Amino acid sequence: MNTAHATLRRVPRIDRRFLPVIGTVLTLAVILLIGELRYGLGSGSRAFISMKLLSNLLVDNSYLLVLAVGMTFVILTGGIDLSVGAVVALVGLVTAKLFMAGASLPVVVIVGVLIGTTCGLVIGVLVQVFDIQPFIASLAVMFLARGLANVVSVQSLPIEDQGFAALAAWSLKFGEGKSLWRINASMIVAGIVLLVGFHILHHTRFGRTVYGLGAGDQGQAVRLMGLSEGRTRVLVYVISGTCAGIAGILFALYTKSGFNLTGIGMELDAIASVVIGGTLLVGGYGFVLGSAVGVLVYGLIQVLIAREGLDSWWTKVFIGVVLLGFVILQKIVAVKRQ
Amino acid sequence: MSDNGRAASLDIGAVLRKASGHSTFWPSIALVALVIACGVKSPGFLDVTVQDGHLFGQPVDILRNSATPLLLALGMCLVIATSGIDLSVGAVMAISLAVSLTWIDSSPAGGDPGTVVVALLLGLLVALVIGVFNGFLVTVLEIQPFIATMILMVAGRGIAMLLTQGQITTVTSPPFKAIGSGFFLGIPNPVVIAAVVFTLLALLVRRTAFGMMLESIGINREASRLAGVRAASTTWIVYVVCGLLAGLAGIVYGAPTMAADANNIGLMKEMDAIMVVVLGGTKLDGGRFSLAGTVVGALILSALERAVVIFELPSQTTPLFKAVVLIAVCVAASPLFAERMRLRRARAEAARAGAMTSEVVA
């Protein structure tokens, strides 16, 4: 009797908070395994899983990582931000225009990020003060940003500033020959954003309030605890908007141009990354580090499709399939625990 | 005498109050304002002429262009009523059109009415299957509608690209083209199709218990289930209807050009549809919905696009005005605004009461 009790207690209990993320880690493991078997040690060539792979993923997806960090804040409160893709386009074009007008690099970067912050603030005010659903408020700002981007220019504008080009080209190189990998400015920025996001969510009162808003009770619990509900709700959109501003700069670094049709559907890439990262859309559950893993999964799918030599539209189909598989997996994991 | 005057003015006030509480009040105001603005800018704006027995004119164009968003939005409205959402409709437009045109393209007689009917049915069948799939995810697997429909929003466009081999499939088929650019009794076909769909759905939701079931599911799914509403199957049907209408919208939209551009057909149209539903006074939380409001919303969107042209602005600025109208209508309908109006009225009443007492004293 006693021994039975003891063995029961010895069964490792997984904290319920980590349940949604188990699916994320499993998904990542499965995709890495497929890659390793098909193109890595399994096919007799060099290891597929390497620092080079990680570095390439981050070079290509640092802007998405920054978007996903901001999106995680919003989704944790049970909201959504559809405007980020349009904001990225707007920031890219304004960046290009400012350089043409002869503005200096720091000015351009600060203005670009502040455009994102402003868009976020507008959404936050619409949601908090006018009680408009986040979906609609952010949809309106998406139209606003896309329209403004179209006003700025309907042509692709190249960015030829030398400082900007130097920043885009700068990198720290590690390793030799074929296993050479590097760290560039975008990766550092994305890493800092991720760490700051992690710190805010897990070590500050504001972060705990963000989780509290996701309880699905219109912020009642938060209010009763004497935490500032309204301010927090506005701030998560400001954070997401600021991240979109940063991502806009990173995307401009990545493409060295601004174009009014960039970022169509980018918000859904960010949302999908956050969802695959184990954050629940109802709010209250999830981790910003999970979202980072979600971005890696997203990038890995693109790598696998490219290595298979398949056409780019297969990427969309596979991302859909992975989303479906992931959501079902998450259901199974969650049901098993109950 | 003054009493009579006051009574009359109070009546008008009461009517306005009652009207402004109605969900279609602000959208109707927005639509009327748009039409008036266009009429002032271009005096011949409201003229409708008859040529070869067909109606022509700006209002007819607005109606014709509102057909596609309306078809999407009617299905979306029912889905939103159950507190769901369907993000896949844009991709479904692309898939259905791709299926129809691929069929016509592969058949020897593309201009044959029989071929066109089969192509239509195939396109709609695929849309129906997608609706069944979405409904399955939402009701059986109980996946959140946003994610469940996002799967096909992402994958669907890829599937459409696979169907057309990444090319733009073009065909020549007069009967197919007529679906989108022909006329029935002088009225453009898309308008007729949208009107028929609206009438059928309106009868279904207001003349049977179906609409009430949707609203009860939207308010509280579990309570509805316990009260004997078949929540799961009813919700499932709604996603099927939404998918089917999205397929129809894709065919109607692509018929005039007879070209399936899988990359761009229906791109971001799901957002337009959701905007139309919201403009029509339906809330995203589910529960209360208005098909008539959705019609007004679709007309606003279409009139807005036309107004941008009439005011000689570049068409790329349209999203700006969409944002302005969306924010204006939502803010006008927001509780904060209603509260402000109520306070103002209360103050006016108080002032009037004060005036009356002073009259009595005098």
Contacts between the chains, C-beta under 8 A, distances in Angstrom:
chain1	res1	chain2	res2	distance
A	80	B	146	7.6
A	82	B	271	7.4
A	126	B	327	6.9
A	126	B	330	7.5
A	126	B	331	7.7
A	129	B	336	6.5
A	130	B	330	6.9
A	130	B	331	5.2
A	130	B	334	4.3
A	130	B	336	5.6
A	130	B	337	7.5
A	131	B	334	5.4
A	131	B	335	5.4
A	131	B	336	6.5
A	132	B	330	4.8
A	132	B	331	7.4
A	132	B	334	6.3
A	133	B	283	7.5
A	133	B	284	4.7
A	133	B	285	7.2
A	135	B	85	7.7
A	135	B	274	7.4
A	135	B	284	5.8
A	136	B	274	7.8
A	136	B	275	7.7
A	136	B	278	5.3
A	136	B	284	6.6
A	136	B	326	7.0
A	136	B	330	6.1
A	137	B	330	7.7
A	139	B	271	5.9
A	139	B	274	7.0
A	139	B	275	6.4
A	139	B	326	7.1
A	140	B	322	7.9
A	140	B	323	4.8
A	140	B	326	4.5
A	140	B	327	4.9
A	140	B	330	7.4
A	141	B	323	7.0
A	142	B	271	7.4
A	142	B	323	8.0
A	143	B	319	4.2
A	143	B	320	7.1
A	143	B	322	4.5
A	143	B	323	3.8
A	143	B	326	6.8
A	144	B	319	7.3
A	144	B	320	6.4
A	144	B	323	3.9
A	146	B	319	4.5
A	147	B	316	7.6
A	147	B	317	5.7
A	147	B	318	7.1
A	147	B	319	3.6
A	147	B	320	3.1
A	147	B	321	7.4
A	147	B	322	7.5
A	147	B	323	6.3
A	148	B	320	6.7
A	150	B	314	7.6
A	150	B	316	3.6
A	150	B	317	6.2
A	150	B	319	6.8
A	150	B	320	7.9
A	151	B	316	7.5
A	151	B	317	6.0
A	151	B	320	7.1
A	154	B	314	7.9
A	154	B	316	5.5
A	260	B	316	7.5
A	264	B	267	7.0
A	264	B	268	6.7
A	265	B	268	7.9
A	268	B	150	6.5
A	268	B	153	7.0
A	268	B	154	6.7
A	271	B	150	7.2
A	272	B	150	6.8
A	272	B	154	6.8
A	275	B	147	5.8
A	275	B	150	8.0
A	281	B	144	5.3
A	281	B	146	5.7
A	281	B	147	6.2
A	282	B	144	7.0
A	311	B	161	7.6
A	311	B	166	6.1
A	313	B	157	7.4
A	313	B	158	4.4
A	313	B	161	3.6
A	313	B	162	6.4
A	313	B	166	6.5
A	314	B	158	6.5
A	314	B	162	7.8
A	315	B	158	7.2
A	316	B	154	5.4
A	316	B	155	5.9
A	316	B	157	5.7
A	316	B	158	3.2
A	316	B	161	7.6
A	317	B	155	4.9
A	317	B	158	3.8
A	317	B	159	6.2
A	317	B	162	7.2
A	318	B	158	8.0
A	319	B	154	5.3
A	319	B	155	7.1
A	320	B	151	4.9
A	320	B	152	6.6
A	320	B	154	4.6
A	320	B	155	2.4
A	320	B	156	7.5
A	320	B	158	7.0
A	321	B	155	6.7
A	323	B	147	7.1
A	323	B	150	6.9
A	323	B	151	4.9
A	323	B	154	6.8
A	323	B	155	8.0
A	324	B	137	7.9
A	324	B	151	5.0
A	327	B	137	8.0
A	327	B	141	7.7
A	327	B	143	5.3
A	327	B	147	5.9
A	327	B	148	7.6
A	327	B	151	7.6
A	328	B	141	6.7
A	331	B	141	6.3
A	331	B	142	7.6
A	331	B	143	7.2
